[in-house]
Amino acid sequence: GLHGRLLAQEGLQVHCMDAMPGGAGGICWYPVQRHYLSHCNNEMILPPGRCALFMSWPPRSEAAQMALRSFGCDVLVLVADEGSWHGSQSFHQELQDHWEEILRQPIL
């Protein structure tokens, strides 16, 4: 929710989703809808036109690769390390095979 809030404050239209959003007893900076990738598709989530998929520390499960394949976005913003703590092997292969890196900004 924090990234969603920051992006919305800059005037972007934001739709936050997570399989396990923060809730009771936790901090939720911005509304996050509970969604499982296996139960939705990009037509029911994203408005028509250009969009970006923002992934912050995607899980080490196949859900990360599924997100890349399921959302028809023009741009991917990925906040993560070099692969030690995020994404599965298939996620990293999907990045290598189907995405072009434009900018890399060290964060750690």
BELQUI-V117260 format. One record per backbone hydrogen bond with DSSP energy under -1.0 kcal/mol. CO is the residue of the C=O (numbers start at 0). NH is the residue of the N-H. E is the energy in kcal/mol with one decimal. If there is no record, write none. Layout:
CO;NH;E  CO;NH;E
This chain:
0;4;-2.5  1;5;-2.4  2;6;-2.5  3;7;-2.6  4;8;-2.3  6;11;-1.9  7;10;-2.0  15;32;-2.7  17;34;-1.5  22;25;-2.9  32;17;-2.0  35;38;-2.1  36;39;-1.2  41;45;-2.6  50;73;-1.2  50;74;-1.1  52;76;-2.9  54;78;-3.0  57;86;-1.6  60;63;-1.1  61;65;-2.3  62;66;-2.1  63;67;-1.6  64;68;-2.1  65;69;-2.3  66;70;-1.8  70;72;-1.7  74;52;-2.8  76;54;-3.1  78;56;-3.5  87;91;-2.1  88;92;-2.0  89;93;-2.3  90;94;-2.2  91;95;-2.2  92;96;-2.7  93;97;-2.3  94;98;-1.7
